[in-house]
C-alpha cells in the first residue's frame, strides 16, 4: 500500500471533494476563519511526549520505513487509524495511519504501534495497543 506523503495538503476544495466522495459530515463556512488545527482539550491532555532517543530500536526502524514509504512487513501497516479511543486530537477520518512496531519474541504483531498524522513529524507511539499515546519529540 502506497501512502501519500504526510506533508502534502489537499486544501479546502480537495477536502470538500473527499467528503462528498467518501461520505461524512459536511462543514459549512463561517465568517471567522477556523484555526488550522482544532484540538480537543481532553485529547491533548491525554497525549504524553517521548524523546525519539528513548524509543525502542524497533520504533526507529518503523519510523525509517515510514519516511521511505515502505515496504512494510504487515498488510495492516499504513491503514487508516480511526482514533476510536478518542485519545489523539480530533481529526477527520483518514488523517491518521497506523504502523506496526515489531515486538521481539511476540508470536503476532504485538501491541506496539506508530500512528502518524498528516503534519510533518506528527508521530505518536503506543506501547499498549492504543491505551496511551506519546508524541515523538525529535528534538531530544
N, C-alpha and C positions, 0 to 999 in steps of 0.2 A: 504494500500500500504506500503510495507516494503522498506525503503530507506537504501542503504548500508552506513556503517559508513563513515563520511566525511574524516577521516584521512587515509582511505585505498587508496592506489595508484595502478593503473593498469599498469604503466610502458609503455615504448615505444612500445613493441610488442602488448600489450593489446590495446593501443590507435590505432595502425595500424589496428588491427582486428576489433575494433569498427567502425573505419572509413569505412572499407570495408563492414562490415555487415549492418551498418546503412545508409551509404552513406554520402558523404561530400567531402570536399576538401582534396586531398592528399597533404602531406607536404614532400618535398624532403630534404635530409640531406645536410648540408653544412660543409665546412672544419672547421669553428669555431663553438664551441658549443653554442647553443642558451641559453639565460638566463632561469632560472627555470620558471619564470612567466613574460610574456610580458604584460605590462600595457600601455594602451593608455594614453598619457599625458592629453588629453582633459577629458577622463573619470575620471581620478584620481582627477582632479581639481573640478569636479562636485560633488564628494562624500565628504560629511562632516563627522564629528565624533560626537558620542553621548556617554556619560558615561552610563554604564549599570545601575547605580543607578538612572539616570534621565529618564529611560524608564517607560512607564505606567505599572502597575501591570500585565495587560493582556499580555504584551510582555514578561514579566518574565515567565508567565505561558506557553506561546508558546515555548520559548527557553527551558524550562524544558521538555516539551513534545518531542521536537526535540532530546534532549540528551537521553531520554528514548526510542526513536524510535516509539513513538505513544502510544496509538491510537489517531488519530487526529479527531477533531469534524466535519470537512468538507471533502467531497470526493476530492476536488481540492488540499488539503494540500499534499505537497510532490511532486507535479508535477513539471516538468521542467519549469524553468523561462528562456525565450529566450533573455532577455535583448534587446528587440526591440528598446527601448528608447535610448540605447547606453550610458547610464549614468555610469553603472558599468564597471569595467575593462573588455576589450575584452577577452573572453574565448570561448572554443569550446562548441558546443551545448551539453547540459546535465550537464554542470559544475555547474549551479545554480539551486536551487529548492526553491519554494515559499511556505509559510505557513501563514495562516490567524491569525491575532491578533484580537481577539474579540473586538467589539466596543459596549459598553453598550448602550442600547436603539435603536440600529440600527436594522431595520427590515430585513437586509440581512447581508452579510459578512462584509460590511463596507469597508473602504479604507485602513486600516492599515494592513501591512504585514511584515514578516521577510523573507528575501531572504538569503539563505545560499550558500556559496561556498564550494569547496572541502577541503580547508585548515582548520585546527583546529581553532575554534573560528572566522571563517570568516563569520560573521553575519551582514547583512545590514538591517536597519529598515527604513520603509517608512510609513509616516502617511497620505500621499496624493496620494495613488494609483499610485506609480511609477513616480511621478513628480520630486521627490528628494529622495536621499538616504543618510543615515548616517551609517558609520561603527561603530558597537558597540565596545566600549572600555571597557574591563572588568577590567582595572587597575585603574579606578577612581570611 
